[in-house]
């Protein structure tokens, strides 16, 4: 997957107090993603955009769009990525 395809899948990070706490407690970052994106596509897009290996992806459909809760292997990797995208 190239960067252009990945940016069509991962639209933006979703930042609230709850998702901010998820970075530290659960090694997860929340993104708003394309409604038609599947879990493997989301994992591949995060890998293409941020060069981070994804451990697990959960999704939920909300009024804000489709959310993807992306879990990373360690809290340090999640914290580094959150800092890189401007969450922290």
N, CA, C and O of each residue as an XYZ file, in Angstrom:
352
protein
N       0.849     -1.181      0.000
C       0.000      0.000      0.000
C       0.890      1.238      0.000
O       1.853      1.322      0.762
N       0.556      2.206     -0.869
C       1.340      3.431     -0.900
C       0.705      4.492      0.012
O      -0.372      4.281      0.570
N       1.376      5.613      0.149
C       0.947      6.653      1.084
C      -0.382      7.284      0.659
O      -1.201      7.622      1.514
N      -0.606      7.447     -0.644
C      -1.869      8.047     -1.113
C      -3.068      7.176     -0.739
O      -4.095      7.695     -0.300
N      -2.950      5.884     -0.905
C      -4.032      4.974     -0.523
C      -4.241      4.984      0.983
O      -5.376      4.938      1.457
N      -3.148      5.042      1.733
C      -3.228      5.036      3.189
C      -3.902      6.295      3.720
O      -4.651      6.229      4.695
N      -3.646      7.447      3.090
C      -4.273      8.694      3.549
C      -5.760      8.725      3.230
O      -6.504      9.476      3.861
N      -6.206      7.937      2.276
C      -7.641      7.836      2.005
C      -8.338      6.954      3.036
O      -9.544      7.088      3.248
N      -7.601      6.059      3.675
C      -8.170      5.168      4.690
C      -8.116      5.821      6.070
O      -9.129      5.877      6.766
N      -6.940      6.317      6.471
C      -6.773      6.980      7.765
C      -7.041      8.464      7.553
O      -6.222      9.166      6.959
N      -8.185      8.945      8.035
C      -8.559     10.333      7.787
C      -7.915     11.293      8.782
O      -7.333     12.301      8.379
N      -8.014     10.987     10.091
C      -7.409     11.860     11.109
C      -7.414     11.139     12.443
O      -8.184     10.199     12.639
N      -6.554     11.574     13.371
C      -6.623     11.012     14.723
C      -7.827     11.582     15.461
O      -8.228     12.720     15.219
N      -8.394     10.803     16.346
C      -9.533     11.224     17.153
C      -9.021     11.431     18.575
O      -8.579     10.486     19.228
N      -9.086     12.678     19.047
C      -8.469     13.017     20.319
C      -9.521     13.507     21.306
O     -10.170     14.529     21.081
N      -9.682     12.768     22.400
C     -10.509     13.168     23.534
C      -9.739     12.791     24.797
O      -8.659     12.206     24.713
N     -10.279     13.119     25.950
C      -9.618     12.726     27.193
C      -9.541     11.207     27.311
O      -8.540     10.661     27.776
N     -10.600     10.535     26.891
C     -10.623      9.074     26.984
C      -9.585      8.442     26.051
O      -8.857      7.538     26.461
N      -9.512      8.909     24.808
C      -8.536      8.331     23.873
C      -7.113      8.731     24.262
O      -6.166      7.988     24.002
N      -6.961      9.893     24.880
C      -5.659     10.311     25.378
C      -5.178      9.350     26.462
O      -4.002      8.986     26.488
N      -6.082      8.934     27.359
C      -5.731      7.987     28.418
C      -5.452      6.594     27.863
O      -4.667      5.841     28.439
N      -6.088      6.249     26.751
C      -5.887      4.937     26.142
C      -4.451      4.747     25.664
O      -3.950      3.622     25.636
N      -3.785      5.840     25.287
C      -2.395      5.739     24.841
C      -1.531      5.195     25.972
O      -0.725      4.290     25.758
N      -1.695      5.737     27.166
C      -0.887      5.322     28.307
C      -1.321      3.979     28.896
O      -0.476      3.154     29.242
N      -2.623      3.757     29.012
C      -3.124      2.580     29.715
C      -3.186      1.320     28.860
O      -2.922      0.225     29.355
N      -3.533      1.462     27.576
C      -3.791      0.291     26.737
C      -2.937      0.217     25.481
O      -3.099     -0.709     24.686
N      -2.031      1.171     25.283
C      -1.177      1.234     24.081
C      -2.010      1.350     22.810
O      -1.666      0.767     21.782
N      -3.121      2.115     22.882
C      -4.012      2.275     21.731
C      -4.103      3.735     21.310
O      -4.035      4.644     22.137
N      -4.259      3.938     19.999
C      -4.527      5.253     19.431
C      -5.784      5.129     18.591
O      -5.968      4.141     17.881
N      -6.649      6.130     18.671
C      -7.917      6.115     17.958
C      -7.828      7.009     16.719
O      -7.342      8.137     16.793
N      -8.297      6.497     15.588
C      -8.328      7.241     14.334
C      -9.742      7.233     13.769
O     -10.494      6.280     13.972
N     -10.098      8.302     13.057
C     -11.298      8.301     12.222
C     -10.851      7.760     10.871
O      -9.892      8.256     10.282
N     -11.553      6.737     10.384
C     -11.151      6.071      9.145
C     -12.311      6.069      8.146
O     -13.446      6.400      8.490
N     -12.003      5.693      6.918
C     -13.011      5.575      5.865
C     -14.033      4.507      6.246
O     -13.670      3.461      6.784
N     -15.289      4.765      5.971
C     -16.366      3.847      6.361
C     -16.231      2.452      5.740
O     -16.665      1.465      6.334
N     -15.638      2.371      4.565
C     -15.538      1.076      3.883
C     -14.239      0.332      4.192
O     -14.014     -0.755      3.661
N     -13.384      0.899      5.039
C     -12.089      0.272      5.338
C     -12.262     -0.938      6.256
O     -13.036     -0.909      7.214
N     -11.530     -1.986      5.941
C     -11.551     -3.191      6.779
C     -10.405     -3.119      7.792
O      -9.514     -2.278      7.678
N     -10.443     -4.005      8.771
C      -9.405     -4.020      9.805
C      -8.008     -4.274      9.223
O      -7.068     -3.577      9.603
N      -7.835     -5.252      8.307
C      -6.500     -5.440      7.715
C      -6.037     -4.227      6.906
O      -4.849     -3.902      6.907
N      -6.955     -3.560      6.223
C      -6.589     -2.364      5.475
C      -6.145     -1.246      6.415
O      -5.196     -0.524      6.111
N      -6.816     -1.098      7.546
C      -6.451     -0.070      8.525
C      -5.063     -0.350      9.085
O      -4.241      0.559      9.205
N      -4.804     -1.610      9.427
C      -3.481     -1.980      9.955
C      -2.388     -1.707      8.931
O      -1.322     -1.198      9.279
N      -2.645     -2.040      7.678
C      -1.664     -1.814      6.623
C      -1.449     -0.325      6.376
O      -0.325      0.098      6.106
N      -2.512      0.478      6.466
C      -2.402      1.924      6.267
C      -1.592      2.571      7.385
O      -0.778      3.456      7.120
N      -1.799      2.148      8.624
C      -1.011      2.690      9.745
C       0.455      2.318      9.567
O       1.339      3.136      9.823
N       0.715      1.102      9.134
C       2.087      0.672      8.881
C       2.720      1.496      7.761
O       3.892      1.860      7.853
N       1.966      1.793      6.712
C       2.499      2.558      5.583
C       2.746      4.022      5.955
O       3.745      4.607      5.537
N       1.848      4.610      6.731
C       1.971      6.026      7.074
C       2.998      6.290      8.171
O       3.775      7.241      8.081
N       3.003      5.460      9.197
C       3.784      5.759     10.391
C       4.909      4.764     10.683
O       5.640      4.939     11.658
N       5.059      3.736      9.871
C       6.101      2.714     10.051
C       6.049      2.087     11.443
O       7.084      1.865     12.072
N       4.852      1.808     11.910
C       4.656      1.160     13.206
C       3.905     -0.149     12.999
O       2.921     -0.198     12.261
N       4.365     -1.193     13.645
C       3.713     -2.496     13.552
C       2.481     -2.506     14.449
O       2.558     -2.164     15.629
N       1.350     -2.898     13.882
C       0.073     -2.920     14.596
C      -0.146     -4.298     15.195
O       0.059     -5.314     14.531
N      -0.565     -4.327     16.456
C      -0.851     -5.594     17.126
C      -2.292     -6.020     16.898
O      -2.557     -7.194     16.636
N      -3.240     -5.063     16.994
C      -4.656     -5.403     16.917
C      -5.454     -4.160     16.530
O      -5.066     -3.041     16.867
N      -6.576     -4.356     15.816
C      -7.450     -3.250     15.423
C      -8.887     -3.588     15.811
O      -9.384     -4.668     15.494
N      -9.549     -2.656     16.498
C     -10.985     -2.737     16.774
C     -11.646     -1.555     16.085
O     -11.050     -0.483     15.988
N     -12.876     -1.739     15.602
C     -13.579     -0.641     14.942
C     -14.947     -0.440     15.571
O     -15.513     -1.339     16.192
N     -15.462      0.784     15.386
C     -16.801      1.121     15.864
C     -17.367      2.197     14.952
O     -16.657      3.118     14.548
N     -18.646      2.077     14.632
C     -19.319      3.099     13.828
C     -20.024      4.063     14.772
O     -20.798      3.647     15.635
N     -19.752      5.358     14.603
C     -20.326      6.382     15.468
C     -20.876      7.519     14.612
O     -20.799      7.480     13.384
N     -21.432      8.531     15.275
C     -21.933      9.691     14.532
C     -20.792     10.508     13.940
O     -21.006     11.286     13.011
N     -19.589     10.340     14.464
C     -18.421     11.044     13.938
C     -17.816     10.335     12.742
O     -16.944     10.895     12.077
N     -18.251      9.128     12.454
C     -17.692      8.310     11.391
C     -17.216      7.000     11.983
O     -17.529      6.681     13.130
N     -16.478      6.258     11.224
C     -15.963      4.977     11.700
C     -14.662      5.227     12.463
O     -13.737      5.853     11.946
N     -14.607      4.731     13.695
C     -13.418      4.865     14.526
C     -12.653      3.558     14.507
O     -13.240      2.476     14.515
N     -11.339      3.672     14.480
C     -10.478      2.494     14.585
C      -9.594      2.667     15.805
O      -8.863      3.651     15.920
N      -9.664      1.707     16.715
C      -8.811      1.690     17.897
C      -7.649      0.758     17.578
O      -7.811     -0.462     17.531
N      -6.476      1.348     17.358
C      -5.304      0.600     16.906
C      -4.387      0.362     18.097
O      -3.908      1.306     18.726
N      -4.146     -0.923     18.402
C      -3.279     -1.271     19.525
C      -1.887     -1.598     19.001
O      -1.730     -2.295     17.998
N      -0.879     -1.079     19.701
C       0.510     -1.302     19.327
C       1.160     -2.263     20.308
O       0.583     -2.581     21.348
N       2.367     -2.728     19.978
C       3.041     -3.755     20.762
C       3.428     -3.274     22.162
O       3.417     -4.055     23.113
N       3.769     -1.990     22.287
C       4.183     -1.487     23.601
C       3.670     -0.061     23.793
O       3.337      0.633     22.833
N       3.615      0.352     25.045
C       3.170      1.705     25.366
C       4.133      2.742     24.804
O       3.711      3.827     24.404
N       5.430      2.415     24.770
C       6.422      3.355     24.244
C       6.178      3.646     22.772
O       6.289      4.794     22.343
N       5.845      2.616     21.987
C       5.583      2.822     20.560
C       4.329      3.658     20.362
O       4.297      4.532     19.497
N       3.302      3.400     21.151
C       2.071      4.187     21.050
C       2.332      5.633     21.455
O       1.837      6.557     20.811
N       3.099      5.830     22.509
C       3.411      7.181     22.977
C       4.247      7.940     21.945
O       4.008      9.123     21.701
N       5.221      7.265     21.340
C       6.049      7.900     20.314
C       5.216      8.327     19.111
O       5.395      9.427     18.588
N       4.313      7.463     18.674
C       3.458      7.790     17.532
C       2.492      8.917     17.885
O       2.265      9.808     17.067
N       1.922      8.893     19.082
C       1.016      9.956     19.511
C       1.736     11.294     19.545
O       1.151     12.316     19.186
N       2.981     11.307     19.964
C       3.777     12.533     19.958
C       4.047     12.975     18.528
O       3.994     14.168     18.226
N       4.331     12.040     17.660
C       4.642     12.343     16.262
C       3.449     12.964     15.529
O       3.632     13.861     14.706
N       2.216     12.491     15.823
C       1.038     13.021     15.135
C       0.402     14.191     15.872
O      -0.611     14.728     15.424
N       0.995     14.595     17.011
C       0.536     15.788     17.701
C      -0.527     15.581     18.753
O      -1.186     16.543     19.148
N      -0.718     14.354     19.223
C      -1.699     14.100     20.268
C      -1.187     14.524     21.643
O      -1.947     15.042     22.462
N       0.096     14.304     21.891
C       0.661     14.599     23.216
C       1.409     15.908     23.209
O       1.950     16.316     24.237
